[in-house]
Amino acid sequence: MIKRFVENLEKTIASSSIVLSSNIQKYFGPNGKTVYVKGQIIFMNSSILEISIFVTEFSNTLSIDKYRFQYMDNHGKMHFRYDNAPHHHELPTYPHHKYTPDKTIQATLPSLKDILNEISAIIIGK
């Protein structure tokens, strides 16, 4: 299951028309039941998505234990970041939340495809 998860991430990145390049590292645990995926995706407008995901396989299910998806313009200014760091207890989706340049809002764990669609709307909308 872990390997299939990683393959699906790579396929999602490769199939996106807005991706210019990517550098994704995968660190598998010794038992093959965990993986830490991190890296960057660079888009056609030179903006960057930083990815950090820690996944565990247990009883034939996958759990995304920790994640961070941070999207920045080509000058490093953040557009948004999704993560599940354990703060913002006030949000009903705790620990999941999304940072925007102006505020922190409730959010759920997004799929990479959803994030790429959000970024595509930003790039094409300009």
C-alpha positions in Angstrom: 0.0 0.0 0.0 2.8 2.4 0.9 4.5 1.9 -2.5 1.2 2.4 -4.3 0.6 5.7 -2.4 4.0 7.0 -3.5 3.5 5.8 -7.1 0.1 7.7 -7.2 1.8 10.9 -5.9 4.4 10.6 -8.6 1.8 10.0 -11.3 -0.3 12.9 -10.1 2.8 15.2 -10.4 3.8 13.8 -13.8 0.3 14.2 -15.3 -0.1 17.9 -14.3 0.3 20.3 -17.2 1.4 23.1 -14.9 4.4 21.3 -13.5 7.8 22.3 -14.8 9.9 20.0 -12.7 9.9 18.2 -9.3 12.4 16.9 -6.8 10.7 14.4 -4.5 12.7 12.3 -2.1 11.2 9.1 -0.5 12.5 7.6 2.7 11.0 4.2 3.4 11.1 2.7 6.9 13.0 -0.5 7.5 9.7 -2.6 7.6 8.2 -1.0 4.5 5.2 0.2 6.5 6.2 3.9 6.7 7.4 6.5 4.3 8.5 10.1 4.6 8.0 12.0 1.3 9.5 15.5 0.9 10.5 17.8 -1.9 9.5 20.5 -4.2 7.4 20.9 -7.3 8.3 23.9 -9.5 5.5 25.2 -11.8 5.6 26.9 -15.2 5.5 30.4 -13.6 8.4 29.5 -11.3 6.2 29.2 -8.2 7.0 26.4 -5.8 5.0 23.8 -3.8 7.0 22.3 -0.9 5.7 18.9 0.2 6.3 17.0 3.4 4.2 13.9 4.2 4.7 11.1 6.7 2.5 8.0 6.0 2.0 4.8 8.1 0.5 1.6 6.9 -1.4 -0.4 9.6 -3.9 -3.2 9.2 -4.2 -2.6 5.5 -5.1 1.1 5.9 -2.9 4.2 5.3 -2.7 7.0 7.8 -1.2 10.4 6.9 0.2 11.2 10.3 1.9 14.5 9.5 1.7 16.7 6.4 2.6 20.1 5.1 1.9 21.5 1.6 3.3 25.1 1.3 2.8 27.0 -2.0 4.9 30.1 -2.6 5.4 32.5 -5.5 8.8 32.8 -7.2 10.0 35.3 -4.6 9.2 33.0 -1.7 6.0 34.8 -0.6 3.5 32.2 0.7 0.1 31.9 -1.1 -1.1 29.1 1.2 -0.1 26.3 3.4 -2.0 23.2 4.6 -0.8 21.3 7.6 -1.9 19.4 10.6 0.5 20.7 13.2 -1.3 20.4 16.6 -2.3 24.0 17.2 -5.4 26.1 16.3 -7.6 24.2 18.7 -10.3 26.8 18.0 -10.9 25.4 14.5 -13.6 22.7 14.1 -11.2 20.8 11.7 -8.4 20.7 14.3 -5.6 19.7 13.8 -6.1 20.3 10.1 -5.9 23.9 8.9 -4.9 26.2 6.1 -2.9 29.4 6.3 -3.5 32.1 3.8 -1.6 35.4 3.7 -4.2 37.0 5.9 -5.5 34.3 8.3 -5.7 30.7 9.4 -8.9 28.9 8.4 -10.4 25.5 8.8 -9.5 22.8 6.3 -9.4 19.1 5.8 -6.5 17.0 4.5 -6.3 17.9 0.8 -5.3 15.5 -1.9 -2.3 16.4 -4.1 -4.6 16.6 -7.0 -6.8 19.1 -5.2 -3.8 21.2 -4.4 -2.6 21.1 -8.0 -6.0 22.2 -9.1 -5.9 25.1 -6.6 -2.5 26.2 -7.9 -3.6 25.9 -11.5 -6.5 28.3 -10.7 -4.0 30.7 -9.2 -1.6 30.5 -12.2 -4.2 30.6 -14.9 -6.2 33.3 -13.1 -3.2 35.7 -13.3 
